[in-house]
Amino acid sequence: MDVATRIEQALVRAIDMADGRHSPPRLAAAMRHAVFPRGARIRPRLCLAVAAACDEDDPRLTDAAAASIELLHCASLIHDDLPCFDNAATRRGRPSVHSAFGERLAVLAGDALIVLAFDTLAQVSCASQRLCPVILTVTRAVGVPTGIVAGQAWECESAADLALYHRQKTGALFSAATVAGAAAAGAATEPWRAVGERIGEAYQVADDLRDAIADPEEIGKPTGRDVALGRPSATTAFGVEGAVKRLETLVAEAIEAIPACPRAGDLRALITLEAKRLVPKKFAQRAA
């Protein structure tokens, strides 16, 4: 089974658990709206790629880890789009959850997806000694002091360290993806943390670039929000050219940080391919 199919099937199984006959139908619809149709799924793809690079032998646990991380990412997007944060009317080229279902259901759908992420992990046989490390990895990537909640909270402070903000808001789930992928495969986990942190920071730098110079139609959501909301941004700190150089450096560091493993070459190829996709079309065309 190919990676994309594995991820989608794991997410369908998870969402189906929340869409029983006793579930409020509009809440269930809001959750589906947030998760499907798919985005890039880069975090679960990275989780599966690391597990494969480490010769995984428990795909059920890997799939659950990948699905839980994507559910948490989707939950964070719902909350990020709310009027109290970005007030974004669109996401992935269509109405954001609060635009389609209202703010109350959007908050509840985000909360429900967070709980569902851990429910998905709990469905895996507790006989697996690898389950607890995976759950702990995912938990720490979400909460405080180092997870995405902490990262989002920096936007409520008068000042924030840009690298720390990026590492928590975006890098946390990427490092969770690499560490959980290794844990699910029974490999040593700590060497994989730096890989995820670098990829996550690179992804956030790319997101800052898209917000600054991309067209809304290209990225499927409003642009110019970092400046409008006074948020920390790589383009503000380094300029567009400097942000692109920072992106390239982080990708190179991520590839360099990959520890010795049976299929490291495949993982390097995936990271290189994703890095090319991250550069906004306007800049890529200008550079060409």
Residue frames as qw, qx, qy, qz and C-alpha x, y, z in Angstrom:
[[0.000, 0.888, 0.459, 0.000, 0.00, 0.00, 0.00],
 [0.408, 0.498, -0.043, 0.764, 1.39, 3.43, -0.91],
 [0.261, -0.130, -0.487, 0.823, 2.02, 6.08, 1.74],
 [0.278, -0.107, -0.084, -0.951, -0.81, 8.42, 0.69],
 [0.657, -0.263, -0.568, -0.421, -3.37, 5.61, 0.88],
 [0.550, -0.207, -0.685, 0.430, -2.11, 4.52, 4.30],
 [0.079, -0.052, -0.319, 0.943, -2.48, 8.03, 5.66],
 [0.440, -0.137, -0.231, -0.857, -5.95, 8.63, 4.23],
 [0.673, -0.253, -0.668, -0.191, -7.25, 5.27, 5.41],
 [0.433, -0.189, -0.630, 0.617, -5.92, 5.91, 8.93],
 [0.099, 0.026, 0.159, -0.982, -7.60, 9.33, 9.00],
 [0.562, -0.190, -0.466, -0.656, -10.88, 7.93, 7.69],
 [0.609, -0.261, -0.736, 0.143, -10.85, 5.28, 10.42],
 [0.246, -0.152, -0.481, 0.828, -10.24, 7.97, 13.03],
 [0.278, -0.021, -0.053, -0.959, -12.96, 10.32, 11.81],
 [0.584, -0.220, -0.657, -0.423, -15.43, 7.45, 11.47],
 [0.422, -0.244, -0.749, 0.449, -15.00, 6.81, 15.21],
 [0.024, -0.246, -0.326, 0.912, -16.28, 10.33, 15.89],
 [0.384, 0.085, -0.321, -0.862, -19.18, 10.14, 13.46],
 [0.027, -0.194, -0.976, 0.092, -21.49, 7.64, 15.12],
 [0.178, -0.588, -0.655, -0.440, -25.26, 7.83, 15.31],
 [0.412, -0.764, -0.416, 0.270, -25.10, 9.70, 18.64],
 [0.438, -0.191, 0.076, 0.875, -22.69, 12.35, 17.35],
 [0.236, 0.768, 0.221, -0.552, -24.11, 15.85, 16.62],
 [0.745, 0.456, 0.397, 0.280, -24.18, 15.82, 12.81],
 [0.281, 0.940, -0.044, 0.191, -22.93, 19.37, 12.25],
 [0.436, -0.763, 0.473, 0.067, -20.02, 18.84, 14.62],
 [0.786, -0.033, 0.566, 0.247, -19.07, 15.65, 12.77],
 [0.591, 0.721, 0.265, 0.246, -19.37, 17.53, 9.46],
 [0.030, -0.972, 0.229, -0.053, -17.13, 20.34, 10.76],
 [0.617, -0.519, 0.565, 0.175, -14.48, 17.80, 11.76],
 [0.755, 0.298, 0.505, 0.293, -14.58, 16.16, 8.33],
 [0.344, 0.924, 0.094, 0.138, -14.39, 19.60, 6.70],
 [0.270, -0.881, 0.384, 0.066, -11.18, 20.28, 8.64],
 [0.616, -0.356, 0.675, 0.196, -9.49, 17.00, 7.72],
 [0.497, 0.242, 0.725, 0.411, -10.74, 16.32, 4.17],
 [0.901, 0.381, -0.120, 0.168, -9.97, 16.87, 1.37],
 [0.800, -0.349, -0.033, 0.487, -6.36, 16.43, 2.22],
 [0.043, 0.953, -0.254, -0.158, -3.64, 19.03, 2.32],
 [0.404, 0.656, -0.637, 0.009, 0.02, 18.18, 1.76],
 [0.943, -0.317, -0.051, -0.091, 0.02, 15.70, 4.69],
 [0.454, 0.651, -0.520, 0.315, 3.73, 16.42, 5.08],
 [0.367, -0.546, 0.601, -0.453, 3.80, 15.62, 8.80],
 [0.888, -0.071, 0.395, -0.225, 2.29, 12.10, 8.56],
 [0.819, 0.539, -0.178, 0.077, 4.33, 11.45, 5.42],
 [0.162, 0.707, -0.587, 0.359, 7.47, 12.37, 7.34],
 [0.639, -0.380, 0.551, -0.379, 6.45, 10.08, 10.21],
 [0.952, 0.189, 0.215, -0.106, 5.96, 7.15, 7.85],
 [0.623, 0.692, -0.320, 0.176, 9.16, 7.96, 5.95],
 [0.123, -0.661, 0.651, -0.351, 11.26, 7.90, 9.13],
 [0.801, -0.171, 0.497, -0.288, 9.65, 4.64, 10.24],
 [0.900, 0.436, 0.019, -0.008, 10.38, 3.14, 6.82],
 [0.357, 0.761, -0.480, 0.252, 13.96, 4.42, 6.96],
 [0.298, -0.501, 0.715, -0.385, 14.31, 2.57, 10.27],
 [0.347, 0.045, -0.915, -0.198, 12.82, -0.67, 8.84],
 [0.544, -0.186, 0.307, -0.759, 9.43, -0.45, 10.58],
 [0.233, -0.021, -0.969, -0.082, 7.79, -3.71, 11.68],
 [0.021, 0.491, 0.763, -0.420, 4.61, -2.37, 13.34],
 [0.065, 0.282, 0.415, 0.863, 2.71, -0.42, 10.66],
 [0.318, -0.710, -0.604, -0.174, -0.45, -0.22, 12.77],
 [0.457, -0.670, -0.231, 0.538, 1.37, 1.84, 15.40],
 [0.321, -0.113, 0.290, 0.894, 3.09, 3.98, 12.75],
 [0.052, -0.497, -0.599, -0.626, -0.24, 4.69, 11.03],
 [0.388, -0.775, -0.492, 0.079, -1.86, 5.66, 14.33],
 [0.454, -0.503, -0.039, 0.735, 1.05, 7.98, 15.17],
 [0.206, 0.093, 0.438, 0.870, 0.92, 9.60, 11.74],
 [0.180, -0.632, -0.621, -0.428, -2.86, 10.04, 11.89],
 [0.432, -0.734, -0.405, 0.333, -2.76, 11.52, 15.40],
 [0.373, -0.342, 0.110, 0.856, -0.18, 14.10, 14.35],
 [0.041, 0.271, 0.534, 0.800, -2.24, 15.12, 11.32],
 [0.305, -0.715, -0.613, -0.139, -5.42, 15.39, 13.41],
 [0.431, -0.653, -0.223, 0.581, -3.58, 17.69, 15.81],
 [0.262, -0.084, 0.332, 0.902, -2.31, 19.75, 12.89],
 [0.104, -0.503, -0.630, -0.582, -5.86, 20.10, 11.52],
 [0.396, -0.749, -0.497, 0.190, -7.11, 21.11, 14.97],
 [0.401, -0.463, -0.018, 0.791, -4.42, 23.79, 15.17],
 [0.127, 0.180, 0.485, 0.846, -5.50, 25.17, 11.78],
 [0.238, -0.700, -0.627, -0.246, -9.12, 25.47, 12.95],
 [0.438, -0.751, -0.289, 0.400, -8.05, 27.44, 16.00],
 [0.419, -0.221, 0.227, 0.851, -5.45, 29.46, 14.06],
 [0.076, 0.375, 0.565, 0.731, -8.13, 30.63, 11.60],
 [0.208, -0.717, -0.642, 0.175, -10.56, 31.83, 14.29],
 [0.087, 0.890, 0.156, 0.420, -11.40, 35.55, 14.48],
 [0.540, -0.833, 0.098, 0.062, -9.49, 35.85, 17.77],
 [0.664, -0.336, 0.421, 0.518, -6.28, 34.82, 15.96],
 [0.298, -0.076, 0.550, 0.777, -5.95, 35.15, 12.16],
 [0.457, 0.553, 0.324, -0.617, -9.61, 35.72, 11.30],
 [0.014, -0.270, 0.763, 0.587, -9.00, 33.76, 8.08],
 [0.693, 0.268, 0.142, -0.654, -12.06, 33.23, 5.92],
 [0.862, 0.375, -0.280, -0.194, -10.44, 30.53, 3.77],
 [0.469, -0.519, 0.713, 0.034, -8.23, 27.50, 4.23],
 [0.430, -0.038, 0.848, 0.307, -6.99, 25.17, 1.48],
 [0.054, -0.032, -0.567, -0.822, -8.92, 27.20, -1.06],
 [0.375, -0.519, -0.659, -0.394, -12.35, 26.90, 0.56],
 [0.403, -0.746, 0.027, -0.530, -14.17, 28.35, 3.59],
 [0.134, 0.324, -0.787, 0.507, -12.37, 27.87, 6.90],
 [0.284, -0.331, -0.893, 0.110, -14.26, 25.85, 9.50],
 [0.020, -0.474, -0.504, 0.722, -15.57, 28.85, 11.40],
 [0.245, 0.253, -0.292, -0.889, -16.68, 30.47, 8.13],
 [0.414, -0.060, -0.784, -0.458, -18.59, 27.35, 7.12],
 [0.528, -0.382, -0.759, 0.019, -19.97, 26.23, 10.49],
 [0.366, -0.853, -0.075, -0.363, -19.70, 29.20, 12.85],
 [0.094, 0.658, -0.598, 0.449, -17.27, 29.98, 15.65],
 [0.682, -0.386, 0.449, -0.429, -18.86, 27.79, 18.32],
 [0.982, 0.134, 0.122, -0.060, -18.70, 24.62, 16.24],
 [0.581, 0.661, -0.384, 0.277, -15.20, 25.52, 15.05],
 [0.210, -0.625, 0.611, -0.438, -13.91, 25.68, 18.63],
 [0.825, -0.171, 0.434, -0.319, -15.63, 22.40, 19.46],
 [0.907, 0.413, -0.083, 0.002, -14.40, 20.70, 16.28],
 [0.342, 0.691, -0.540, 0.336, -10.81, 21.71, 17.07],
 [0.455, -0.472, 0.614, -0.440, -11.15, 20.44, 20.63],
 [0.927, 0.057, 0.257, -0.267, -12.73, 17.19, 19.41],
 [0.776, 0.546, -0.299, 0.104, -9.90, 16.56, 16.94],
 [0.019, 0.651, -0.653, 0.387, -7.33, 16.98, 19.71],
 [0.676, -0.246, 0.575, -0.390, -9.08, 14.37, 21.82],
 [0.924, 0.331, 0.057, -0.185, -9.56, 12.12, 18.78],
 [0.443, 0.688, -0.561, 0.125, -5.82, 12.21, 18.10],
 [0.167, -0.436, 0.802, -0.373, -5.13, 10.53, 21.43],
 [0.817, 0.085, 0.384, -0.421, -8.12, 8.23, 21.08],
 [0.780, 0.537, -0.290, -0.135, -6.56, 7.05, 17.80],
 [0.242, 0.552, -0.752, 0.268, -3.33, 6.17, 19.58],
 [0.490, -0.253, 0.659, -0.511, -5.22, 4.47, 22.40],
 [0.891, 0.227, 0.015, -0.393, -6.81, 2.06, 19.92],
 [0.559, 0.502, -0.656, 0.066, -3.40, 0.48, 19.31],
 [0.863, -0.279, -0.416, 0.064, -2.73, -2.62, 21.39],
 [0.341, -0.867, 0.284, -0.226, -1.31, -1.59, 24.75],
 [0.942, -0.199, 0.172, 0.210, 0.88, -4.70, 24.60],
 [0.642, 0.586, -0.044, 0.493, 3.25, -2.70, 22.42],
 [0.591, -0.520, -0.171, 0.592, 6.13, -1.34, 24.52],
 [0.344, 0.128, 0.251, 0.896, 6.58, 1.35, 21.91],
 [0.090, -0.749, -0.559, -0.345, 3.14, 2.92, 22.43],
 [0.420, -0.803, -0.261, 0.334, 3.95, 4.93, 25.57],
 [0.423, -0.341, 0.222, 0.810, 7.00, 6.66, 24.03],
 [0.146, 0.389, 0.578, 0.702, 4.90, 7.55, 20.98],
 [0.247, -0.814, -0.511, -0.121, 2.09, 9.00, 23.13],
 [0.474, -0.683, -0.100, 0.547, 4.57, 10.97, 25.23],
 [0.384, -0.040, 0.389, 0.837, 6.22, 12.35, 22.10],
 [0.002, -0.570, -0.576, -0.586, 2.92, 13.51, 20.64],
 [0.378, -0.804, -0.438, 0.135, 1.72, 14.95, 23.96],
 [0.464, -0.554, 0.020, 0.691, 4.83, 17.09, 24.43],
 [0.287, 0.148, 0.479, 0.816, 4.52, 18.39, 20.87],
 [0.130, -0.683, -0.577, -0.428, 1.10, 19.84, 21.66],
 [0.452, -0.816, -0.353, 0.068, 1.22, 21.31, 25.15],
 [0.001, 0.913, -0.291, 0.287, 3.48, 23.51, 27.22],
 [0.103, -0.819, 0.056, 0.561, 6.26, 24.41, 27.57],
 [0.244, -0.392, 0.638, 0.616, 7.50, 23.30, 24.15],
 [0.380, 0.362, 0.826, 0.205, 4.47, 22.41, 22.01],
 [0.137, 0.440, 0.495, 0.737, 2.21, 24.18, 19.55],
 [0.302, -0.842, -0.446, -0.030, 0.03, 25.68, 22.30],
 [0.488, -0.622, 0.012, 0.612, 3.11, 27.45, 23.67],
 [0.380, 0.064, 0.450, 0.805, 4.05, 28.51, 20.15],
 [0.030, -0.690, -0.549, -0.470, 0.62, 30.01, 19.53],
 [0.418, -0.814, -0.333, 0.227, 0.76, 31.78, 22.89],
 [0.496, -0.246, 0.114, 0.825, 3.89, 33.70, 21.87],
 [0.118, 0.491, 0.460, 0.731, 1.62, 35.67, 19.54],
 [0.379, -0.821, -0.390, -0.173, -0.06, 37.03, 22.68],
 [0.621, -0.511, -0.094, 0.587, 3.23, 38.33, 24.13],
 [0.104, 0.945, -0.039, -0.308, 4.75, 41.74, 23.51],
 [0.248, 0.722, -0.618, -0.188, 7.93, 40.17, 22.09],
 [0.961, -0.053, 0.264, -0.064, 9.10, 36.72, 21.03],
 [0.282, -0.516, 0.705, 0.396, 12.33, 35.07, 19.98],
 [0.643, 0.418, -0.313, -0.561, 11.76, 34.17, 16.32],
 [0.388, 0.288, -0.873, -0.065, 13.60, 30.82, 16.39],
 [0.133, 0.047, 0.860, -0.490, 11.83, 29.73, 19.59],
 [0.556, 0.348, 0.211, -0.725, 8.45, 30.81, 18.19],
 [0.621, 0.398, -0.524, -0.425, 9.04, 28.85, 14.99],
 [0.214, 0.234, -0.937, 0.145, 10.37, 25.83, 16.87],
 [0.249, 0.160, 0.780, -0.552, 7.28, 25.62, 19.07],
 [0.561, 0.408, 0.155, -0.704, 4.47, 26.72, 16.77],
 [0.767, 0.470, -0.279, -0.336, 5.53, 24.66, 13.76],
 [0.329, 0.510, -0.790, 0.086, 8.65, 22.67, 14.55],
 [0.466, -0.256, 0.705, -0.469, 7.07, 20.80, 17.48],
 [0.863, 0.231, 0.290, -0.344, 4.78, 18.66, 15.32],
 [0.671, 0.610, -0.419, -0.048, 7.55, 18.05, 12.78],
 [0.056, 0.495, -0.813, 0.301, 9.94, 16.82, 15.47],
 [0.677, -0.051, 0.568, -0.466, 7.06, 14.73, 16.84],
 [0.851, 0.430, -0.085, -0.289, 6.69, 13.20, 13.38],
 [0.521, 0.560, -0.633, 0.117, 10.34, 12.19, 13.12],
 [0.162, -0.377, 0.788, -0.460, 10.68, 11.04, 16.75],
 [0.750, 0.057, 0.428, -0.502, 7.36, 9.15, 16.74],
 [0.807, 0.462, -0.295, -0.222, 8.26, 7.49, 13.44],
 [0.338, 0.487, -0.764, 0.255, 11.52, 6.24, 14.94],
 [0.390, -0.225, 0.693, -0.563, 9.80, 5.19, 18.19],
 [0.844, 0.192, 0.143, -0.479, 7.12, 3.26, 16.30],
 [0.780, 0.458, -0.425, -0.030, 9.88, 1.39, 14.45],
 [0.889, -0.429, -0.041, 0.156, 11.74, 0.59, 17.66],
 [0.639, 0.425, -0.142, 0.625, 14.73, 2.77, 16.78],
 [0.400, -0.363, -0.311, 0.782, 16.62, 5.24, 18.98],
 [0.134, 0.850, 0.502, 0.084, 14.55, 8.42, 18.98],
 [0.270, -0.825, -0.040, 0.494, 16.70, 11.32, 20.17],
 [0.392, -0.211, 0.489, 0.750, 18.93, 11.48, 17.05],
 [0.193, 0.506, 0.694, 0.474, 15.78, 12.16, 14.99],
 [0.107, -0.808, -0.429, 0.389, 14.68, 15.23, 16.95],
 [0.181, -0.551, 0.238, 0.779, 17.06, 17.62, 15.21],
 [0.163, 0.163, 0.757, 0.611, 15.84, 16.43, 11.80],
 [0.044, -0.706, -0.699, -0.109, 12.25, 17.30, 12.63],
 [0.223, -0.771, -0.205, 0.560, 13.15, 20.60, 14.29],
 [0.201, -0.340, 0.427, 0.813, 15.07, 21.78, 11.22],
 [0.054, 0.342, 0.778, 0.524, 12.34, 20.72, 8.81],
 [0.131, -0.763, -0.616, 0.145, 9.69, 22.35, 10.97],
 [0.194, -0.694, -0.014, 0.693, 11.57, 25.63, 11.18],
 [0.162, -0.100, 0.618, 0.763, 12.18, 25.51, 7.42],
 [0.006, 0.544, 0.791, 0.279, 8.47, 24.95, 6.85],
 [0.150, -0.821, -0.410, 0.367, 7.59, 27.96, 9.03],
 [0.206, -0.488, 0.284, 0.799, 10.11, 30.17, 7.22],
 [0.091, 0.171, 0.757, 0.625, 8.52, 29.06, 3.95],
 [0.074, -0.712, -0.698, 0.012, 5.08, 29.85, 5.39],
 [0.184, -0.736, -0.115, 0.642, 6.30, 33.34, 6.30],
 [0.162, -0.227, 0.545, 0.791, 7.55, 33.77, 2.74],
 [0.023, 0.435, 0.810, 0.392, 4.24, 32.65, 1.28],
 [0.125, -0.786, -0.523, 0.305, 2.38, 35.04, 3.56],
 [0.194, -0.653, 0.098, 0.725, 4.60, 37.89, 2.38],
 [0.072, 0.454, -0.515, -0.724, 4.84, 37.34, -1.38],
 [0.133, 0.170, 0.937, 0.274, 2.51, 34.57, -2.59],
 [0.413, -0.184, -0.313, -0.835, -0.95, 35.01, -4.07],
 [0.575, -0.116, 0.549, -0.596, -3.89, 33.86, -1.90],
 [0.870, 0.279, -0.123, -0.387, -4.98, 31.61, -4.78],
 [0.524, 0.468, -0.703, 0.111, -1.62, 29.80, -4.69],
 [0.132, 0.197, -0.837, 0.493, -1.74, 28.93, -0.98],
 [0.412, -0.432, -0.755, -0.273, -5.51, 28.75, -0.48],
 [0.413, -0.690, -0.479, 0.352, -5.67, 31.23, 2.42],
 [0.064, 0.993, 0.060, 0.076, -5.33, 34.98, 3.03],
 [0.713, 0.173, -0.161, 0.660, -1.87, 36.55, 2.82],
 [0.109, 0.591, -0.119, 0.791, -0.28, 39.53, 4.55],
 [0.661, -0.648, -0.330, -0.187, -1.49, 38.40, 7.98],
 [0.723, -0.208, -0.290, 0.591, 1.92, 38.49, 9.69],
 [0.220, 0.214, -0.030, 0.951, 2.35, 42.21, 9.05],
 [0.382, -0.543, -0.325, -0.674, -1.29, 42.99, 9.72],
 [0.766, -0.566, -0.282, -0.113, -1.23, 41.21, 13.09],
 [0.100, -0.847, 0.451, -0.264, 2.31, 42.21, 14.07],
 [0.963, -0.237, 0.131, -0.008, 3.51, 38.62, 14.36],
 [0.388, -0.597, 0.606, 0.355, 7.14, 37.47, 14.34],
 [0.824, 0.541, 0.136, -0.096, 8.16, 36.63, 10.78],
 [0.746, -0.153, 0.345, 0.548, 11.28, 35.46, 8.97],
 [0.429, 0.624, 0.329, 0.565, 10.68, 37.97, 6.17],
 [0.211, -0.958, -0.051, -0.188, 10.49, 40.82, 8.69],
 [0.679, -0.645, 0.255, 0.239, 13.65, 39.63, 10.44],
 [0.616, -0.228, 0.537, 0.529, 15.76, 38.71, 7.39],
 [0.340, 0.534, -0.307, -0.710, 14.02, 40.17, 4.34],
 [0.900, 0.298, 0.043, -0.315, 12.77, 37.98, 1.48],
 [0.626, 0.562, -0.533, 0.094, 16.22, 37.07, 0.14],
 [0.064, -0.473, 0.755, -0.450, 17.52, 36.38, 3.64],
 [0.745, -0.069, 0.439, -0.497, 14.50, 34.23, 4.47],
 [0.887, 0.384, -0.194, -0.169, 15.09, 32.12, 1.37],
 [0.398, 0.549, -0.676, 0.289, 18.72, 31.63, 2.37],
 [0.396, -0.331, 0.663, -0.542, 17.60, 30.69, 5.87],
 [0.892, 0.136, 0.145, -0.406, 15.19, 28.14, 4.36],
 [0.762, 0.483, -0.429, 0.027, 17.96, 26.59, 2.27],
 [0.089, 0.525, -0.725, 0.437, 20.29, 26.40, 5.30],
 [0.620, -0.199, 0.529, -0.544, 17.67, 24.69, 7.45],
 [0.927, 0.261, -0.055, -0.263, 16.92, 22.09, 4.77],
 [0.574, 0.532, -0.585, 0.211, 20.64, 21.32, 4.40],
 [0.170, -0.428, 0.707, -0.537, 20.96, 20.99, 8.19],
 [0.823, -0.038, 0.288, -0.488, 17.94, 18.65, 8.31],
 [0.885, 0.370, -0.276, -0.067, 19.48, 16.37, 5.68],
 [0.331, 0.555, -0.655, 0.392, 22.85, 16.47, 7.44],
 [0.412, -0.375, 0.582, -0.592, 21.20, 15.53, 10.76],
 [0.910, 0.025, -0.195, -0.364, 19.67, 12.28, 9.43],
 [0.506, -0.536, 0.673, -0.065, 21.27, 9.51, 11.51],
 [0.161, 0.282, -0.898, -0.297, 22.59, 6.32, 9.99],
 [0.672, 0.153, 0.538, -0.485, 19.65, 4.07, 9.10],
 [0.593, 0.108, 0.756, 0.255, 18.84, 1.40, 6.51],
 [0.386, 0.621, 0.563, 0.385, 16.99, 3.72, 4.08],
 [0.227, -0.638, -0.114, 0.727, 18.44, 7.14, 4.68],
 [0.185, -0.046, 0.535, 0.823, 18.68, 7.85, 0.94],
 [0.062, -0.576, -0.733, -0.356, 14.91, 7.69, 0.46],
 [0.276, -0.796, -0.416, 0.343, 14.38, 10.13, 3.30],
 [0.288, -0.427, 0.200, 0.834, 16.95, 12.58, 1.92],
 [0.094, 0.224, 0.665, 0.706, 15.15, 12.48, -1.43],
 [0.166, -0.726, -0.663, -0.078, 11.79, 13.20, 0.22],
 [0.306, -0.733, -0.200, 0.574, 13.14, 16.19, 2.16],
 [0.251, -0.221, 0.413, 0.847, 14.81, 17.60, -0.95],
 [0.009, 0.431, 0.729, 0.531, 11.60, 17.25, -2.95],
 [0.237, -0.792, -0.547, 0.130, 9.49, 18.90, -0.26],
 [0.343, -0.546, -0.007, 0.764, 11.97, 21.76, 0.03],
 [0.140, 0.070, 0.534, 0.831, 11.49, 22.63, -3.64],
 [0.154, -0.612, -0.711, -0.309, 7.73, 22.67, -3.15],
 [0.345, -0.679, -0.443, 0.473, 7.97, 25.09, -0.23],
 [0.237, -0.237, 0.150, 0.930, 9.43, 28.02, -2.20],
 [0.396, 0.660, 0.378, -0.515, 6.62, 30.37, -3.35],
 [0.676, 0.483, 0.459, 0.314, 6.07, 30.34, -7.11],
 [0.178, 0.982, 0.026, 0.053, 6.70, 34.08, -7.41],
 [0.349, -0.788, 0.479, 0.169, 10.17, 33.80, -5.92],
 [0.726, -0.045, 0.631, 0.269, 11.01, 30.62, -7.85],
 [0.567, 0.713, 0.351, 0.217, 10.01, 32.33, -11.12],
 [0.006, 0.986, -0.165, -0.002, 12.02, 35.43, -10.22],
 [0.551, -0.571, 0.569, 0.216, 15.06, 33.34, -9.36],
 [0.737, 0.251, 0.563, 0.275, 14.75, 31.44, -12.66]]
